[in-house]
């Protein structure tokens, strides 16, 4: 019985399971192909902005600790709760109108530190 020689591929570590060969993080925490986003200070900020939007305000939510895929799904839930539209741009959730009074309690339910900021 001869031993087969392993060719390249993923590295296995008993402690963390499968490892990414590129960034050497566990596969679940792989940062390859994801845009680097500053992790911030752990505070989710809810602000209102009207600049460049023809006077129509939007509520911006920054600092949500989720990756892009999770964030898009969560933004969909928030938009439904507010009964309005919105989008996700560069890790920032934009929801149409001033929805801060609705959003702050929803975000706090997730166990995050939430602060209202800006206008």
N, C-alpha and C positions, 0 to 999 in steps of 0.2 A: 504494500500500500504506500504509494508515494504521496507526499504532501504537495498540494497545488500552491503555486506562488500567487499571491494576491496582486491584482493589477489595480493601480490608481483608485479612483472613486472616493466615496465618503470614508472618513476616519471614524472609528467606533471607540467610544469611551464608555466604560460601564457606569460612570457617575452621571453623565449628562445624556447618554443615548447617542443618537447620530449627530455628527458634527459637520458643519459646512467646511469644505476644504479651502474656500476663499478667505472668509473672515475668521475662521476658527471658533465661531460661536456655535452653541447648540442649534440644530436646524430650526427649532421653534423661534429662536432669537436671531436668526440670520439677518444681517443688515445689507447683504448684497442686493443691488438693484433697487434699493429704496432710497429716495432722496434724503439726504441728511437734514434733519430738522432739529433745531435746538430743543432740548427737553424742557427748558424753562424752569420755573421755580416750584412747580407742582400746584400752582393756583390757576383755576379756570376763570378767565375774565370774560364778563359779558358787557359789551359796550354798544353804543348807538352811533351811527355815522350817516351823514347826509351828503357829504362831499362827492361831487361827480355823479350824483344820482338824480339830477333834476329836482332837488328838494325832497324827494321821497326817501325816507329813512330806512335803514336796515339795521338789524341787530347782529353784531359780530360776536362770535364765541371763539376765544383762543385758549390754547393750553390744554385741550382735552387729550388725555393720555391714551390715544388709540392710534393704530396704524390707518393708512388711507382707506382700506377696504371696510374696516369696522366703523370708521368715522362717517363714511358715506351712508351706511346702513343706519347709524344712530341719528344722523342729520335728517333722514327720511322720517324717523319716529318723531323728532322734535318738530318738523314742519307739520306733520299730521296733528300733533297736539295743539299747535298754534293756528291750524286751519289756514295756512298760507304757504307760499312757495319759498324757495331759497336754493342755495348751492354750497359746494365745498370748494374752496380755492386755497391751495398751498397749506392745507391743514387748518384753515380757518373756516368755520361754519358761518354762512351768511343767511339770515332769515329775514324776509321782508317785513317791514313795519317795526314799531317799537314793541318788542315782545319780552322785554326784560323781566317784567313782573310774573310772567308765566314760566320763563326759562330758568330763572335762578332756583326756585324750589325743586324743579325737575332735576337739575344738575346736582343739587345738594343731596337728593335721594340716592345718587350714585356713590355718595361718600366722599365727594371732592370738596376742597375748599373753594368757594365761589365768591368772587368779588364783582360788584358793579363798578365799571370804570368809564370815564369819558362822559360826554354830553348826556 
